[in-house]
Amino acid sequence: MLKSRSSTTCLLALAALLVGCGDAAAPSTAIRLIDVFVDATVLDVVEPMDIGQTVLRFDGASTIEDPKEPEETLGWEAVYGADDFGIVEGSLAGRLEDVVAVLSLAKPEGLGQGDLLHAFEIRVRATAEIELHIYPDQEKPEVEDPEEWKDYKGWVYSVTVEAGEDFSTHTVTDPYSAPPPSLGRTNFIGVVLEGPEDTQFAIESLRFITRREELSKVASGPGFHGLSSVYRETLVTRAPETVLYAVDVPSSPWLEIHLGTIDDGPLRFQISVRRGGQDEALLTKTLTTPRRWEKASIDLADFAGQSITLALALDAEQRGRIGFWGSPAIRSRGASASASEPSPARAALGGAEDPKAPQGVIVILADTL
């Protein structure tokens, strides 16, 4: 039976904090390394690379081992509404018995273990315009009531396929900002086709674009990435790159950062202060467990009030290994932005004798209650 997918769009509570007005702007209390990356220098640059595609085909040219059960369709099954189903001239073909057909694929062993799904790419053709939906799931699709499938509006990976004699290529992504599905926790891939009865269809290939493959083609720099469903503004670099930041260190300073990797195997992170071509190591940490954040806090009191060059370096046996530097920022303990006058909100609360007292706001996020 079709199960509704939980909403992936959080209900965000947005709050605007009124700050005091004055002649002088409030000073910054943090140096966010993501914001100043444009002024940083990257040494030993590793160019984006192509790590190869993960494609299932029906002509013997798959890049991974084809599923064998059922062998005659290379792991694909017609769960509902598909007649004349089978491999014909190097493609998976069928005909819609109803206005909806449901296909299922048992995920090939070893596909994307520990990785996330960035997108699907499918090559398909149909004799009439159809709506095509793809969804990863832990359970095999079951159709107890076809009407539920016909009326379902919660599809995430969807595309319109126009009628034609030639195969067309469609890249299908999740349009929402929710974390993408984990291929390690995916057991089946469902493909749903909606269109007129007797529509003939054929699928030439299905490609899985993983996050690892997508990142391999993107130059090092800032992004927004998640590990274990925790997302952060992230500086992405590749071993053996080193990023140099020229920063003016505030008073009572400390560096807050989260480290992570998406690949198995050791990856060494080093944070140093560079002086005269020599690095004074502040933190050296080797991560061996991927897909989780490791928090680090570094006391920078010895450099308070100084202009320094901060170096963030990666090292690994394999060139190009990707490292995540999550939410990196130099902060000042006890510092807060000040205002010459209290904000209207603080004044309304009373007790606003000290205009420099810190002000804050609590934002509550709720989802799928």
Buried (B, 14 or more C-beta within 10 A) or exposed (E): EBEEEEEBEEEEEEEEEBBBEEEEEBEEBBBBBBEEBEEBEBEEEBEEEEEEBBBBBBEEEBEBEBBEEEEEBBBBBBBBBBEEBBBEEBBBBBBBBBBBBBBBBBBBEEBBEBBBBBBBBBBBBBBBBBBBBBBBBEEEBEBEEBEBBEEBEBBBBBBEBEEEEEBBEBEBBBEEEBBBBBBEEBEBBBBBBBBEEEBBBBBBBBBBBBBBBEBBEEEBBBBEBBBEEEBBBBBBBBBBBBBBBEBEBBEBBBBBBBBBBBBEEBBBBBBBBBEEEEBEEBBEEEBEEBBEBBEBEBEBEEBEEEEBBBBBBBBBEEEBBBBBBBBBBBBBEEBEBBBEEBBEBBBEEEEBEEBEEEBEEEEEEEEEE
